[in-house]
Amino acid sequence: MVDVNDAVLDGKAELFFPAYLIPSLRELRGESWRQLVDRVSTLPDTHPDSLAFVLMMIKLGDCMKCHSNYYKFLRGCAFCSLQTIRTFKGSDADLLQRYSKAQDEIDRQLNGIGTLSLAA
């Protein structure tokens, strides 16, 4: 598991939310969120459910607008993802619904039915 403090101190910024940060989000919400994070954290990065979690975080964190002059970029992905989940105004059920929509989008893409929408 990644130590969030190390990632924040390193100021490492990725192009998009990286799957290795998923476990660091575990304690930020309620039990249903913790269960989702626990389940997805055990999967390979290329598993559709892991990809769906990453897609959800890309949309929530607005990663597509992030660039080197952007304040969020300067703080790094670890800090940004923590802040994104902490300040999410919806409920855990709302987050799980967003995750479910991301799963559907990944499934459609993998089945050749649609394209990914990275916009929030």
C-alpha positions as CSV (number, residue, x, y, z in Angstrom):
1,M,0.0,0.0,0.0
2,V,1.2,3.5,-0.8
3,D,1.8,5.8,2.1
4,V,-0.2,8.9,1.2
5,N,2.2,11.1,3.2
6,D,5.1,9.9,1.1
7,A,3.2,10.5,-2.1
8,V,2.1,14.0,-1.0
9,L,5.6,14.9,0.0
10,D,7.0,13.7,-3.2
11,G,4.5,15.9,-5.1
12,K,4.3,13.2,-7.7
13,A,1.7,14.0,-10.3
14,E,0.5,11.5,-12.9
15,L,-1.4,12.1,-16.1
16,F,-4.5,10.6,-14.5
17,F,-5.5,9.1,-11.2
18,P,-3.3,6.1,-10.7
19,A,-4.8,2.8,-9.4
20,Y,-2.0,2.4,-6.8
21,L,-3.6,5.2,-4.8
22,I,-7.0,3.5,-4.4
23,P,-6.1,2.0,-1.0
24,S,-5.3,5.4,0.4
25,L,-8.9,6.5,-0.1
26,R,-10.3,3.7,2.2
27,E,-10.9,5.7,5.4
28,L,-12.4,8.8,3.9
29,R,-16.0,7.7,3.8
30,G,-18.4,5.1,5.3
31,E,-18.6,1.4,5.3
32,S,-20.0,0.9,1.8
33,W,-17.1,3.0,0.4
34,R,-14.5,1.0,2.5
35,Q,-15.9,-2.2,1.1
36,L,-15.6,-1.0,-2.5
37,V,-12.1,0.3,-1.9
38,D,-11.1,-3.0,-0.2
39,R,-12.5,-5.1,-3.1
40,V,-11.1,-3.0,-5.9
41,S,-7.7,-2.6,-4.2
42,T,-7.1,-6.4,-4.5
43,L,-7.6,-6.4,-8.3
44,P,-5.0,-6.0,-11.0
45,D,-4.8,-2.5,-12.5
46,T,-6.2,-3.8,-15.7
47,H,-9.3,-5.5,-14.3
48,P,-12.5,-3.8,-15.5
49,D,-13.6,-3.0,-12.0
50,S,-10.2,-1.3,-11.2
51,L,-10.5,0.6,-14.5
52,A,-14.0,1.7,-13.5
53,F,-12.7,3.0,-10.2
54,V,-10.0,4.9,-12.0
55,L,-12.4,6.3,-14.5
56,M,-14.7,7.5,-11.7
57,M,-11.8,9.2,-10.0
58,I,-10.7,10.8,-13.3
59,K,-14.2,12.3,-13.7
60,L,-14.6,13.3,-10.0
61,G,-11.1,14.9,-9.9
62,D,-11.5,16.6,-13.3
63,C,-8.1,15.1,-14.3
64,M,-8.7,16.0,-18.0
65,K,-8.2,19.6,-17.1
66,C,-5.1,19.1,-15.0
67,H,-1.8,20.5,-16.4
68,S,1.5,21.6,-15.0
69,N,0.3,25.2,-14.3
70,Y,-2.8,24.0,-12.5
71,Y,-2.8,24.2,-8.7
72,K,-4.1,20.7,-8.3
73,F,-1.2,19.3,-10.4
74,L,1.3,21.1,-8.2
75,R,0.0,19.3,-5.1
76,G,0.0,15.9,-6.8
77,C,-2.5,13.1,-7.4
78,A,-2.4,11.7,-3.9
79,F,-3.4,14.9,-2.3
80,C,-5.9,15.8,-5.0
81,S,-7.6,12.4,-4.8
82,L,-7.9,12.7,-1.0
83,Q,-9.4,16.1,-1.3
84,T,-11.7,15.0,-4.0
85,I,-13.3,12.2,-2.0
86,R,-13.3,14.2,1.3
87,T,-15.1,17.2,-0.2
88,F,-17.5,15.2,-2.4
89,K,-20.9,16.7,-1.5
90,G,-23.0,13.6,-2.2
91,S,-23.5,10.5,-0.1
92,D,-21.6,7.2,-0.3
93,A,-24.5,5.9,-2.2
94,D,-24.0,8.6,-4.8
95,L,-20.3,7.6,-5.1
96,L,-21.3,4.0,-5.5
97,Q,-23.8,5.0,-8.2
98,R,-21.0,6.9,-10.0
99,Y,-18.8,3.8,-9.8
100,S,-21.6,1.7,-11.2
101,K,-22.0,4.1,-14.2
102,A,-18.2,3.9,-14.7
103,Q,-18.5,0.1,-14.7
104,D,-21.2,0.3,-17.4
105,E,-19.0,2.6,-19.4
106,I,-16.0,0.4,-19.2
107,D,-18.1,-2.7,-20.1
108,R,-19.5,-1.0,-23.1
109,Q,-16.0,0.1,-24.2
110,L,-14.6,-3.5,-23.7
111,N,-17.6,-4.9,-25.7
112,G,-17.0,-2.4,-28.6
113,I,-20.3,-0.7,-28.0
114,G,-19.2,2.8,-27.1
115,T,-16.4,5.2,-26.3
116,L,-15.2,6.4,-23.0
117,S,-16.3,9.9,-21.9
118,L,-13.6,11.3,-19.6
119,A,-15.5,14.5,-18.9
120,A,-17.2,14.9,-15.6
